[in-house]
Amino acid sequence: MTELTDLESIVADMLEDVSRPTAQARGLPGLAFHDPAFLEMENRRLFPRCWVAAGAASDIPEPGDARPVEVAGLPLVLLRDRDGAVRAFHNVCRHRAMTVVSEPCKGLKTLRCPWHAWSYALDGRLVATPNLGGIGKGEAEGFDKGDLGLKPVRAGEWLGIVFVNIDGLAEPLEHHTGPLQQRFSAFDFSCLQHGATTERIFEANWKLAIEGGIEDYHLPWVHPQAVNGDGVVWTPRTEWDARHYVGVSGKIAREGTGPAVEDSRRKGTLPTFPNLPADVDTNGSFICQFPNLGVGVFHDHVVTTIFTPLGPDRTHARKDYFFVGDAATDPALAEARAEVIAGWITIGDQDKPLVEQVHRNHKARGRAGIDTVFSPYWEGAVQHFQKTVASYLVD
């Protein structure tokens, strides 16, 4: 394991290497994907400073609903307060550091520490300290509990996702997500409803799990069902906006200037976003809302993926599927929804062994002195993602 102090010069060099023109750039070194010290640096310098996707709003739909999560190696609890607003707190009792909420809960009036029963209101205030001053005495002389509420974490909600900013210094959430909202301004996200959730584990670093989705270079060989066919011309567009988002959009059309190719394999038809302009690409986009949220936008659904590091070599990926209006729950459209979800599961099944093999090889290539490079045509988004990671670590 590399010492944190040794990483200072390494991250400065890696930012320089990855910031060159794409054809000459070199990717992050192998240790960036497997060394625990590198993840520790990310947990101190990257994730706390960003708006991180921490959980799904569908998990805490009603006041009093709470769910424990981990962000930047820190235990947090997400909850919905009495007014319906999303809140987040460090999931640590202010008494002697016991975990306050250890499993998802619904309909809570207070959050009660299981060790000594200190209780907190949904706004984080400490409201009860039973037996603090002796049996039956909730108060103690000289003990001020007024400033011993749960430590709050800045929180917000967008596109069915709960975001947190641990250091409290990031730009407003609406500014962070604003560029991506503008990018998809033709799509009325307000009409979306949550339809389903799937989860998987990648035995690989969180960055690799994301990188597989923001380049289309691998599609013909890994996901042939997505692009192969007679006379099909497939044109990717890599795109990014500073530290806000990075990704790729694909257009699949017939040779010449033919129309976009629709997915004819679907047995059912789902309603599409209303009033989409004719010139909007509806074959799909996969964008990383930096640092850890994948957003896939299509003409009839949106899929989000929260990538949560479970260690340097393990990542939890949670997908939530959103459909237009009642299409999220209409029994008559159950088969059509199932086909969409099955398609995403297939893509994940195809990606998983490759992502995990690349992860294993990152340790080997570091020892062998083998750099990674980028395709100038296909992989500008991957380069920009890596450059953004490195820039947070250097600043």
C-alpha positions as CSV (number, residue, x, y, z in Angstrom):
1,M,0.0,0.0,0.0
2,T,1.3,3.4,-1.0
3,E,1.6,6.0,1.7
4,L,-0.6,9.1,1.3
5,T,2.5,11.3,1.4
6,D,4.0,9.4,-1.6
7,L,0.8,10.0,-3.6
8,E,1.3,13.8,-3.7
9,S,3.8,13.8,-6.5
10,I,2.2,10.9,-8.2
11,V,-1.2,12.6,-8.6
12,A,0.5,15.8,-9.9
13,D,2.2,13.7,-12.6
14,M,-0.9,11.8,-13.4
15,L,-2.9,15.0,-14.0
16,E,-0.2,16.2,-16.4
17,D,-0.2,12.9,-18.2
18,V,-3.9,12.6,-18.6
19,S,-4.3,16.2,-19.6
20,R,-2.3,16.0,-22.8
21,P,-4.1,15.8,-26.2
22,T,-6.1,12.6,-26.3
23,A,-3.8,10.9,-28.8
24,Q,-0.7,11.5,-26.6
25,A,-2.4,11.2,-23.1
26,R,-1.7,8.5,-20.7
27,G,-4.4,7.2,-18.4
28,L,-4.3,7.0,-14.6
29,P,-1.7,4.6,-13.3
30,G,-2.7,1.1,-12.1
31,L,-2.5,2.0,-8.4
32,A,-5.4,4.5,-8.9
33,F,-7.6,1.4,-9.3
34,H,-6.3,-1.0,-6.7
35,D,-4.3,0.8,-4.0
36,P,-6.3,1.4,-0.8
37,A,-4.3,4.6,-0.2
38,F,-5.6,6.0,-3.5
39,L,-9.2,5.3,-2.4
40,E,-8.4,6.9,0.9
41,M,-7.2,10.0,-0.9
42,E,-10.5,10.0,-3.0
43,N,-12.4,9.7,0.3
44,R,-10.7,12.8,1.6
45,R,-10.2,15.0,-1.4
46,L,-12.8,14.0,-4.0
47,F,-16.1,12.7,-2.6
48,P,-16.5,15.1,0.3
49,R,-16.1,18.1,-2.0
50,C,-18.7,16.9,-4.6
51,W,-22.4,16.4,-4.7
52,V,-22.3,12.6,-4.5
53,A,-25.2,10.3,-5.4
54,A,-25.9,8.7,-2.1
55,G,-29.3,6.9,-2.4
56,A,-32.6,6.8,-4.2
57,A,-35.5,9.0,-3.2
58,S,-37.8,6.1,-3.7
59,D,-36.3,4.4,-0.6
60,I,-37.5,7.3,1.6
61,P,-40.8,8.3,0.0
62,E,-42.7,9.3,3.2
63,P,-41.9,11.4,6.3
64,G,-40.1,9.4,8.9
65,D,-38.5,7.0,6.3
66,A,-34.8,6.6,6.9
67,R,-32.0,4.6,5.2
68,P,-28.3,4.2,6.2
69,V,-25.7,4.7,3.5
70,E,-21.9,5.2,3.2
71,V,-20.3,8.0,1.4
72,A,-16.5,8.7,1.3
73,G,-16.0,6.0,3.9
74,L,-18.4,7.8,6.3
75,P,-21.6,6.3,7.7
76,L,-24.6,8.6,6.9
77,V,-28.3,8.3,7.3
78,L,-30.7,9.7,4.7
79,L,-34.3,10.5,5.8
80,R,-37.4,12.5,4.9
81,D,-38.5,14.9,7.6
82,R,-42.0,15.9,8.7
83,D,-42.3,18.5,5.9
84,G,-41.2,16.0,3.2
85,A,-37.7,17.5,2.7
86,V,-34.7,15.2,2.3
87,R,-32.1,15.4,5.1
88,A,-28.8,13.7,5.8
89,F,-26.8,13.3,8.9
90,H,-23.7,11.6,10.0
91,N,-25.0,8.2,11.3
92,V,-23.1,8.6,14.6
93,C,-24.6,9.2,18.0
94,R,-23.2,12.3,19.7
95,H,-22.8,10.3,22.9
96,R,-20.3,7.6,22.3
97,A,-20.4,7.1,18.5
98,M,-22.9,4.2,18.2
99,T,-24.6,3.8,14.8
100,V,-28.0,5.4,15.2
101,V,-29.8,3.8,12.2
102,S,-28.5,0.4,11.1
103,E,-31.2,-0.7,8.7
104,P,-33.9,0.9,6.5
105,C,-36.8,2.2,8.6
106,K,-40.3,3.6,7.8
107,G,-42.5,6.0,9.7
108,L,-40.1,7.0,12.4
109,K,-41.0,9.8,14.8
110,T,-37.5,10.0,16.2
111,L,-34.2,8.3,15.6
112,R,-33.2,6.3,18.7
113,C,-29.7,5.2,19.4
114,P,-29.8,1.5,20.4
115,W,-27.0,1.7,22.9
116,H,-28.2,4.2,25.5
117,A,-31.5,5.3,23.9
118,W,-30.5,8.9,23.1
119,S,-33.1,10.1,20.7
120,Y,-33.1,12.6,17.9
121,A,-35.9,14.4,16.1
122,L,-36.2,14.2,12.3
123,D,-34.4,17.5,12.1
124,G,-31.5,16.1,14.0
125,R,-32.1,17.8,17.4
126,L,-31.3,15.8,20.5
127,V,-34.6,15.4,22.2
128,A,-34.2,12.7,24.8
129,T,-31.3,11.5,27.0
130,P,-33.0,9.0,29.4
131,N,-31.4,8.3,32.7
132,L,-28.6,10.8,31.9
133,G,-28.6,12.1,35.5
134,G,-29.7,8.9,37.2
135,I,-32.7,6.6,37.1
136,G,-35.6,8.5,35.8
137,K,-33.6,11.7,35.3
138,G,-33.2,12.8,31.7
139,E,-31.2,15.9,32.6
140,A,-27.9,16.4,34.5
141,E,-26.5,19.5,36.1
142,G,-24.0,21.2,34.0
143,F,-24.7,19.1,30.9
144,D,-25.8,21.1,27.9
145,K,-27.4,19.0,25.2
146,G,-28.5,21.9,23.1
147,D,-25.6,21.6,20.6
148,L,-25.5,17.8,20.6
149,G,-27.8,17.0,17.7
150,L,-26.8,14.7,14.9
151,K,-24.2,16.4,12.8
152,P,-26.0,17.4,9.5
153,V,-24.8,16.9,6.0
154,R,-25.9,19.1,3.1
155,A,-28.5,17.2,1.1
156,G,-30.7,17.6,-2.0
157,E,-32.8,15.7,-4.5
158,W,-32.9,15.5,-8.3
159,L,-34.1,13.0,-10.8
160,G,-35.1,10.6,-8.0
161,I,-31.6,10.6,-6.5
162,V,-30.6,11.9,-3.1
163,F,-27.3,13.8,-3.3
164,V,-25.0,14.8,-0.4
165,N,-22.1,17.3,-0.1
166,I,-20.1,16.4,3.0
167,D,-17.9,19.4,3.3
168,G,-20.8,21.8,2.7
169,L,-18.8,23.9,0.3
170,A,-19.9,22.7,-3.1
171,E,-21.9,24.9,-5.5
172,P,-25.7,24.6,-5.1
173,L,-27.0,21.3,-6.2
174,E,-29.1,23.0,-9.0
175,H,-25.9,24.5,-10.3
176,H,-24.1,21.1,-10.3
177,T,-26.9,19.3,-12.1
178,G,-27.9,22.3,-14.2
179,P,-25.7,21.7,-17.2
180,L,-27.0,18.1,-17.5
181,Q,-30.6,19.3,-17.1
182,Q,-29.9,21.8,-19.9
183,R,-28.4,19.1,-22.0
184,F,-31.6,17.1,-21.8
185,S,-34.0,20.1,-21.7
186,A,-36.1,18.5,-24.5
187,F,-37.0,15.7,-22.1
188,D,-39.6,16.5,-19.4
189,F,-38.1,14.6,-16.5
190,S,-41.0,15.8,-14.3
191,C,-43.3,13.3,-15.9
192,L,-41.1,10.3,-14.8
193,Q,-42.2,7.8,-12.2
194,H,-40.1,5.1,-10.5
195,G,-40.7,1.7,-11.9
196,A,-38.1,-0.8,-10.6
197,T,-34.6,-1.3,-9.1
198,T,-31.9,-3.8,-9.8
199,E,-28.5,-4.2,-8.2
200,R,-25.2,-5.9,-8.8
201,I,-21.6,-6.0,-7.5
202,F,-18.6,-5.4,-9.6
203,E,-15.4,-6.9,-8.2
204,A,-13.6,-3.9,-9.6
205,N,-12.8,-0.3,-8.8
206,W,-15.7,2.2,-9.0
207,K,-14.0,4.2,-11.8
208,L,-13.7,1.2,-14.0
209,A,-17.4,0.4,-13.5
210,I,-18.2,3.9,-14.7
211,E,-15.7,4.1,-17.6
212,G,-17.3,1.0,-19.2
213,G,-20.5,3.1,-19.8
214,I,-19.1,6.3,-21.1
215,E,-17.4,5.0,-24.3
216,D,-19.0,3.2,-27.2
217,Y,-15.8,1.8,-28.6
218,H,-16.5,-1.7,-27.2
219,L,-20.2,-1.9,-28.3
220,P,-19.8,-4.0,-31.5
221,W,-17.9,-6.8,-29.7
222,V,-19.4,-6.7,-26.2
223,H,-23.0,-5.5,-26.8
224,P,-23.6,-6.5,-30.5
225,Q,-27.4,-6.5,-29.9
226,A,-27.2,-2.7,-29.5
227,V,-25.6,-1.7,-32.8
228,N,-25.2,-4.6,-35.2
229,G,-27.4,-5.0,-38.2
230,D,-27.5,-4.7,-42.0
231,G,-26.8,-1.2,-43.2
232,V,-26.6,0.3,-39.7
233,V,-24.4,3.3,-39.3
234,W,-23.5,4.1,-35.7
235,T,-22.2,7.5,-34.7
236,P,-21.1,8.4,-31.2
237,R,-20.7,11.8,-29.7
238,T,-18.5,12.3,-26.6
239,E,-19.5,15.2,-24.5
240,W,-18.7,16.8,-21.1
241,D,-19.1,20.0,-19.1
242,A,-16.2,20.9,-16.9
243,R,-16.6,19.1,-13.5
244,H,-20.3,18.5,-13.9
245,Y,-20.9,15.7,-16.4
246,V,-19.1,13.5,-19.0
247,G,-20.4,10.8,-21.3
248,V,-21.4,9.6,-24.7
249,S,-24.5,9.8,-26.9
250,G,-25.1,7.4,-29.7
251,K,-27.0,7.8,-33.0
252,I,-27.9,4.6,-34.9
253,A,-29.3,5.1,-38.4
254,R,-29.5,3.4,-41.7
255,E,-26.8,4.1,-44.3
256,G,-27.0,7.5,-45.8
257,T,-29.4,9.9,-44.1
258,G,-32.0,7.4,-43.1
259,P,-34.0,7.8,-39.8
260,A,-32.9,6.5,-36.5
261,V,-33.2,2.8,-36.0
262,E,-35.8,1.9,-33.4
263,D,-35.5,-1.3,-31.3
264,S,-37.7,-3.7,-33.2
265,R,-37.1,-6.5,-30.7
266,R,-39.5,-4.9,-28.2
267,K,-42.8,-6.8,-28.0
268,G,-44.5,-4.0,-26.1
269,T,-44.6,-0.2,-26.7
270,L,-44.0,2.2,-23.9
271,P,-45.2,5.8,-24.0
272,T,-42.5,8.3,-24.9
273,F,-41.5,11.7,-23.5
274,P,-44.1,14.2,-24.7
275,N,-43.3,16.9,-27.3
276,L,-39.8,15.6,-28.3
277,P,-38.4,17.6,-31.2
278,A,-37.8,15.6,-34.4
279,D,-34.1,16.3,-34.3
280,V,-33.5,14.9,-30.8
281,D,-31.4,11.7,-30.8
282,T,-33.5,9.1,-29.0
283,N,-31.2,6.1,-29.4
284,G,-29.8,6.9,-26.0
285,S,-27.2,8.7,-24.0
286,F,-25.1,7.4,-21.1
287,I,-23.7,10.3,-19.0
288,C,-21.8,10.3,-15.7
289,Q,-23.1,13.1,-13.5
290,F,-19.7,13.5,-11.8
291,P,-18.6,11.8,-9.7
292,N,-20.7,8.6,-9.3
293,L,-24.1,8.8,-11.0
294,G,-24.8,7.2,-14.3
295,V,-27.8,8.7,-16.3
296,G,-29.1,6.9,-19.3
297,V,-31.7,8.8,-21.3
298,F,-33.9,7.3,-23.9
299,H,-37.1,8.2,-25.7
300,D,-39.3,6.1,-23.4
301,H,-37.3,5.7,-20.1
302,V,-34.5,6.9,-18.0
303,V,-32.1,4.7,-16.0
304,T,-29.9,5.9,-13.2
305,T,-27.0,4.0,-11.7
306,I,-25.4,4.9,-8.4
307,F,-21.8,3.6,-8.2
308,T,-20.7,3.2,-4.6
309,P,-17.2,2.1,-3.7
310,L,-17.1,-0.8,-1.2
311,G,-13.3,-0.7,-1.3
312,P,-10.7,-0.2,-3.9
313,D,-11.6,-3.4,-5.6
314,R,-15.4,-3.7,-5.1
315,T,-18.3,-1.5,-6.3
316,H,-22.0,-1.7,-5.7
317,A,-24.1,-0.6,-8.7
318,R,-27.8,0.3,-8.1
319,K,-30.0,0.9,-11.2
320,D,-33.3,2.6,-10.9
321,Y,-35.7,2.6,-13.9
322,F,-38.0,5.5,-14.6
323,F,-40.9,5.5,-17.1
324,V,-43.2,8.1,-18.5
325,G,-46.2,8.7,-16.3
326,D,-48.4,5.6,-15.5
327,A,-46.1,3.5,-17.7
328,A,-44.1,2.9,-14.5
329,T,-46.9,0.9,-12.9
330,D,-49.6,0.1,-15.5
331,P,-50.1,-3.7,-15.5
332,A,-50.8,-3.6,-19.3
333,L,-47.2,-2.4,-19.8
334,A,-45.5,-4.9,-17.5
335,E,-44.0,-6.9,-20.3
336,A,-42.7,-3.8,-22.0
337,R,-41.1,-2.6,-18.8
338,A,-39.6,-6.1,-18.2
339,E,-38.0,-6.0,-21.6
340,V,-36.3,-2.7,-20.9
341,I,-35.0,-4.0,-17.6
342,A,-33.9,-7.3,-19.0
343,G,-31.9,-5.4,-21.7
344,W,-30.0,-3.5,-19.1
345,I,-29.4,-6.6,-17.1
346,T,-27.9,-8.2,-20.2
347,I,-25.6,-5.3,-20.7
348,G,-24.4,-5.5,-17.2
349,D,-23.8,-9.2,-17.5
350,Q,-21.8,-8.6,-20.7
351,D,-19.7,-5.8,-19.0
352,K,-19.1,-7.4,-15.7
353,P,-16.4,-10.0,-16.6
354,L,-14.5,-7.5,-18.7
355,V,-14.5,-4.8,-16.1
356,E,-13.3,-7.3,-13.5
357,Q,-10.5,-8.6,-15.7
358,V,-9.3,-5.1,-16.5
359,H,-9.3,-4.4,-12.8
360,R,-7.1,-7.4,-12.1
361,N,-4.7,-6.4,-14.8
362,H,-4.3,-2.8,-13.5
363,K,-2.2,-4.2,-10.7
364,A,-0.1,-6.3,-13.1
365,R,0.4,-3.5,-15.6
366,G,1.7,-1.2,-12.8
367,R,4.4,-3.7,-12.0
368,A,5.1,-4.2,-15.7
369,G,5.3,-0.5,-16.4
370,I,2.5,-0.5,-19.0
371,D,0.6,2.7,-19.6
372,T,-3.0,2.9,-20.8
373,V,-3.9,5.1,-23.8
374,F,-7.1,6.4,-25.3
375,S,-8.7,6.3,-28.8
376,P,-8.9,9.9,-29.9
377,Y,-12.2,9.2,-31.7
378,W,-14.0,7.1,-29.1
379,E,-12.6,7.8,-25.7
380,G,-12.4,11.5,-25.0
381,A,-15.1,11.1,-22.3
382,V,-13.1,8.5,-20.5
383,Q,-10.0,10.7,-20.6
384,H,-12.0,13.7,-19.3
385,F,-13.5,11.6,-16.5
386,Q,-10.0,10.5,-15.4
387,K,-8.7,14.1,-15.7
388,T,-11.5,15.3,-13.5
389,V,-10.7,12.7,-10.8
390,A,-7.1,13.7,-10.9
391,S,-7.9,17.4,-10.7
392,Y,-9.8,17.0,-7.4
393,L,-6.9,15.1,-5.9
394,V,-4.3,17.8,-6.9
395,D,-6.3,20.9,-5.9
